Amino acid sequence: MAAFIQKLFKNRKTVSLESQKASEKPQSNQPTEEDNRQQLRQQQERQLGASPEPSALAALAIEGVTSAIRLQAASQLNQEEHLQAVLKQAKGRDKSVYQTVKQSLQILKEQQASEAATQHRITELVGQAQDQARSEDTKLYEARLNALQDHWQSVENKASAEQTQQFLQAVHQIRERQKQLDETRQEEQRHLDQKQQRQETLELLQQTLNQLKAAVPSGLPSESALDALQKTQENRWLEATRDTQVEKQEQKQYEQAMLALRNYLGAVRRLNLARPQISELESNDTDSAQAAAKALLQEVAWPQEFPLPQALADLRALAGKPRTQPASDGTREQQQANVAALNTTLPKLEAALEAKQFRESRQLLKTAQNQFQALDDRHRKNVQAKMQLLAGQFRELSDWQGFATEPKQVSLCEQMEYLAEQPMEPEAKAERIKELQNEWRELGGSSDRTLWNRFKAASDQAYEPCKAYFEAKADLKQANLHKREAICEELERFLAQADWTSIDWKGAERIHQTARQEWKAAWPVDFRDNRQVQKRFDDLLKNLERPLDEERQKNEAAKQAIVERAQALIDHEPLQEAMDQAKALQSEWKRIGITRHREDRKLWQAFRQACDQIFERRDAQRSAQQQATEKADADARAVVAKYRDLGTEADEALINEAKTELKPLADMPLSRPVRGEVQDLRQHLTELGQRKKLKARLDNWKTLIKERVSGALAPEQVPSNWQNLVNGATSLTGRDLVIRAEIVAGQETPDSDQGRRMEIQVQRLAEGLGGGDQTSPEQELERLIALWCLHPEMNEQSAEHAGRLVQALESRLQH
């Protein structure tokens, strides 16, 4: 595409050159160059207004006659390949177009990066949902699901239908798993509660029996209390053993305890009934009374493991040992009821079979078989033959029914199995499943249980993804409806509280944009439920948009006035004043509130173009200043290179010459680095002069030091201030003076004087701590030399000491 744009530019340039050559021919009827330019400008403006192709826009962005055409064409480009091509062509040619295209590319890249990040986030969320659906880790299961759904809401509108289905299916699986986990926990808790109830029942029964066995014979427990205890514990055990696993030992323990309690309760009842007779026998001591007592003992049949009540003990003493009597068990009434129910069902079954009613016959036969199984062997023999006859008739009816419908039902099974394997949109698949199930019902079902199980299993398999989709979609629709209602409530609250005279317009605009985005994101919703809330939202949005539009129009007018003021500054003088006012206009522009995006972009381009023209004048001035600076730098570097290597051997005339050539450079427009080099050279020359003067002084001092070895010096031979340095000074030996000079100058001292040097250093340290005068090393050396030359009490001024003093001076000079 870039090559195509370049070729297009080349052809355009060729045409332009040919037009130029033609215009140069001396023909009186040819239009002028200005006319051709005007015509081309009009043609390009019409082309821009006709929504041209991106390639044509790219060409206009580079070859447009005016900067406005180029800028408008560049601002309309939105494809990366065209933007890249124009960016490459505009670099160094058109700054406004280059900046506009560069900004558009940046925005495009940010959008692409944002979309890529969103897609990556969607993929992550789908993967996390699927991982949780498969994971065995149930810790914080529901909390993780809620977090996933909250994150999904922020990216749902960017997800594809397939991604949405995958996420919703995973959410459904997670919910099913959560449901199973809850049911499992509830079931486990139920079993634990039942086990606890059974344990408590056994403990209560055992405790009661123990109390009864340990009771005194003189009193008996209340019959009604024992009866209530028995019934409550029987019901409690029944509930505690319903739909749960009970160990054989536990069940045996209960049956033994409850049997013992029943036997005891029965004996108490019989004893209470026999008390009047026992009272009569106690007053009669005849043989007939003894026989009656034996009969009463057998009738009461008191359990041996419990203490014998006093009344029975007296009765036993009267009659002797009691005899036990087996209990009777009667089920005759129940059997008669079962026979009656079966006799009622069989005629109905016969009538249904004669009418060829397959469904009714199947249900009645099942009922009759259940009733038949409830009979004992004696009653079964009376109806067994008739049951076999009716069952055979039903098999014949089933065979006839299956012969007619079986091929069609097999075909429906095959279609359903094929449908289960096909990846289809959930709604389309659900519709097809419903059609096949209706066809199956129209065939009247199937007597072949295997065939029915096959069709049902295929139906369940086919509907499984649809089930997850529709359940999740229903939940999502309801949740989105609640979100939309909440959005309307927030808008109503905002509009009711808004003070349009002092409102934050940008905040109000963000509320408007956020409401629209959140409304769009709250999708899908049920159409019927959404009608009222949609109308409510539209009315609220209009009430919010009305003052926003008024404020936008007012702000657009203010920005238009700023554009006109900026255009008036393009040729304004002085330039600095124009730039300052342009910067002030930019700050004023930023303070203006909300506007329409399209109108604001047009106004901004016009304002930016005017500001660019103002600052282009500054760039031109800076370019001239840069050229002057480069020339001044070159001249200054030549001077610096000429004199930077001067040393102490240079004479005074050469140093003065260098200073003379440096003076004009102070007023030249030098760059900062070069100005620093010039300043360094100027400082170097100053220090060089000072060092030369110091060297001359030190040379004079060395001469005086050597002359003093030969004899005393006259005051006029030494500097005038030395006498002041000597007056009042303490006398030193030549050795100590030289050591002090070596310490000040940083010069090594011979080994023979190292001990003395240490003593002097300690002494100097004590003098410094005492707060003595602080002098520089040069001043200290000068004072020592003055003492050497003028102090009347100075001794040990040998040639050796003089030589060491001179070396100390030379060492200091090198520093």
Secondary structure, DSSP 8 states (H G I E B T S, - for coil): -HHHHHHHHHHHHHHHHHHHHHHHS--TTS--HHHHHHHHHHHHHHHHHT---HHHHHHHHHH-SSHHHHHHHHHH---HHHHHHHHHHHTTT-HHHHHHHHHHHHHHHHHHHHHHHHHHHHHHHHHHHHHHHH----TTHHHHHHHHHHHHHHHGGGS-HHHHHHHHHHHHHHHHHHHHHHHHHHHHHHHHHHHHHHHHHHHHHHHHHHHHHHS-TT----HHHHHHHHHHHHHHHHHHTTTS---HHHHHHHHHHHHHHHHHHHHHHHHHHHHHHHHHHHT--SHHHHHHHHHHHHHH---TTS---HHHHHHHHHH-S----------HHHHHHHHHHHHHHHHHHHHHHHTT-HHHHHHHHHHHHHHHHTS-HHHHHHHHHHHHHHHHHHHHHHHHHHHHHHHHHHHHHHHHHHHHHS---HHHHHHHHHHHHHHHHHTT--S-HHHHHHHHHHHHHHHHHHHHHHHHHHHHHHHHHHHHHHHHHHHHHHHHH--TTS--HHHHHHHHHHHHHHHHHS----HHHHHHHHHHHHHHHHHHHHHHHHHHHHHHHHHHHHHHHHHHTTT-SSHHHHHHHHHHHHHHHHHS----HHHHHHHHHHHHHHHHHHHHHHHHHHHHHHHHHHHHHHHHHHHHHHHTT--TTS-HHHHHHHHHHHGGGGGS---HHHHHHHHHHHHHHHHHHHHHHHHHHHHHHHHHHHHHHHS---GGGS-TTHHHHHTT----BHHHHHHHHHHHHT----GGGHHHHHHHHHHHHHHHHTT-----HHHHHHHHHHHHHH-TT-B---HHHHHHHHHHHHHHHH-
